[in-house]
Amino acid sequence: MNNLLGIDFGERFIGLAIKKHNLNIPYAHKIIDTNFTNLITELINITKEECITKIIIGYPKGLMNKETRMSKLVDNFIDNELKNNFDIPVVKVDERLTSKVIKNDSYKRMDDLSAVKILETFCSNE
């Protein structure tokens, strides 16, 4: 019975989605602006409140399947923040093109919907 937290990691904005064990599809949870919110404190609260058993984080590889500047930032976030503050598994999921799947013609942030796509990718491959 896994409750999953999906993370679309960005330098400022972090999109979150949740997949509950008793629901068929993940749902958008929130977007965190790290300029105004302590990310780790917020993630600790969410993992406790939602009984999260696994963290799924998007891993941004380039189209040629090579590491990018962002993939190094994600690795750093996993190694220095997630592994030091959480005692639950962290799984990286290739997120290439997930932001392209979410068509956005406005200026509204869609990071939480990208996190939903990350969870959908993980669940379809599990």
C-alpha positions as CSV (number, residue, x, y, z in Angstrom):
1,M,0.0,0.0,0.0
2,N,2.1,2.8,-1.3
3,N,1.3,6.5,-1.1
4,L,3.5,8.3,-3.5
5,L,4.7,11.9,-3.6
6,G,5.7,13.1,-7.0
7,I,8.2,16.0,-7.3
8,D,8.8,18.2,-10.3
9,F,12.0,19.9,-9.1
10,G,12.9,23.4,-10.2
11,E,15.3,26.0,-9.0
12,R,12.6,28.1,-7.6
13,F,9.2,26.4,-8.1
14,I,8.6,22.8,-7.0
15,G,5.5,21.0,-8.2
16,L,4.0,18.3,-6.1
17,A,1.5,15.5,-6.8
18,I,0.2,12.6,-4.8
19,K,-0.9,9.1,-5.7
20,K,-2.8,7.4,-2.9
21,H,-2.9,3.6,-2.7
22,N,-6.7,3.6,-2.9
23,L,-7.0,5.9,-5.9
24,N,-6.4,4.9,-9.5
25,I,-4.8,8.2,-10.6
26,P,-2.5,10.8,-9.1
27,Y,-3.6,14.3,-8.4
28,A,-1.9,17.7,-8.3
29,H,-1.2,18.8,-4.8
30,K,0.5,22.1,-4.8
31,I,3.3,24.3,-6.1
32,I,5.9,25.5,-3.7
33,D,7.7,28.8,-4.3
34,T,11.0,28.3,-2.4
35,N,11.4,32.1,-2.1
36,F,8.6,32.1,0.4
37,T,8.4,28.6,1.8
38,N,11.0,26.3,3.4
39,L,10.9,23.3,1.0
40,I,12.1,20.6,3.4
41,T,9.8,21.7,6.2
42,E,6.9,21.6,3.8
43,L,7.9,18.2,2.4
44,I,8.2,16.8,6.0
45,N,4.7,18.0,6.8
46,I,3.2,16.6,3.6
47,T,4.9,13.2,3.9
48,K,3.6,12.9,7.5
49,E,0.0,14.1,6.7
50,E,-0.3,12.0,3.6
51,C,1.5,8.9,4.9
52,I,3.9,9.0,2.0
53,T,5.9,5.7,1.6
54,K,7.9,6.6,-1.5
55,I,9.1,9.8,-3.2
56,I,9.2,9.9,-7.0
57,I,11.2,12.7,-8.5
58,G,11.5,13.8,-12.1
59,Y,15.0,13.4,-13.5
60,P,15.7,15.8,-16.4
61,K,17.9,14.2,-18.9
62,G,18.7,15.9,-22.2
63,L,17.1,14.6,-25.4
64,M,20.3,12.7,-26.1
65,N,20.0,10.8,-22.8
66,K,22.8,12.8,-21.2
67,E,22.9,14.5,-17.9
68,T,22.1,18.2,-17.9
69,R,22.8,21.1,-15.4
70,M,19.3,20.4,-14.0
71,S,19.9,16.7,-13.5
72,K,23.0,17.6,-11.5
73,L,20.8,19.9,-9.3
74,V,18.3,17.1,-8.8
75,D,21.1,14.6,-7.8
76,N,22.4,17.2,-5.4
77,F,18.9,17.7,-3.9
78,I,18.4,14.0,-3.5
79,D,21.8,13.4,-1.9
80,N,21.9,16.4,0.3
81,E,18.2,17.1,1.2
82,L,16.0,14.1,0.6
83,K,18.3,11.3,1.8
84,N,19.3,13.4,4.9
85,N,15.7,14.3,5.9
86,F,13.6,11.3,4.9
87,D,13.8,7.6,5.7
88,I,11.8,6.5,2.7
89,P,12.9,5.4,-0.8
90,V,13.5,8.0,-3.5
91,V,13.1,7.0,-7.1
92,K,14.2,9.0,-10.1
93,V,11.9,9.0,-13.2
94,D,12.9,10.2,-16.6
95,E,10.9,13.4,-17.1
96,R,11.9,14.2,-20.6
97,L,9.1,15.9,-22.5
98,T,6.7,15.9,-19.5
99,S,6.5,19.7,-19.5
100,K,5.9,19.6,-23.3
101,V,2.9,17.3,-22.7
102,I,1.3,19.9,-20.4
103,K,0.2,22.6,-22.9
104,N,0.2,26.0,-21.3
105,D,-0.8,29.0,-23.2
106,S,-1.1,31.2,-20.2
107,Y,1.4,32.4,-17.6
108,K,0.0,30.1,-14.9
109,R,2.5,27.8,-13.3
110,M,1.9,24.1,-14.2
111,D,4.6,22.5,-12.1
112,D,2.1,20.4,-10.1
113,L,0.6,19.0,-13.3
114,S,4.2,18.1,-14.4
115,A,4.5,16.2,-11.1
116,V,1.3,14.3,-11.9
117,K,2.8,13.3,-15.3
118,I,5.9,12.1,-13.4
119,L,3.8,9.9,-11.1
120,E,1.8,8.6,-14.1
121,T,5.1,7.6,-15.8
122,F,6.3,5.9,-12.7
123,C,3.0,4.0,-12.1
124,S,2.7,2.9,-15.8
125,N,6.2,1.4,-15.5
126,E,5.7,-0.3,-12.1
